[in-house]
């Protein structure tokens, strides 16, 4: 899937913050962040599949 650099950078930073949240023991917040990240990723993949080529 051809994503933009900005979107890739966003997800990199998002998951880096997620890793820090886990390291500091905030596991419930980490679970919420993981669910949001996966939902955003799936939503973008779905939108890209309906996009005209």
Number of C-alpha atoms within 10 A of each C-alpha: 7 5 10 9 9 9 10 11 11 12 15 12 12 14 16 12 14 20 14 12 17 15 11 9 11 12 13 11 13 20 14 11 17 16 12 12 16 11 12 13 13 12 12 13 14 11 10 14 11 8 8 5 5
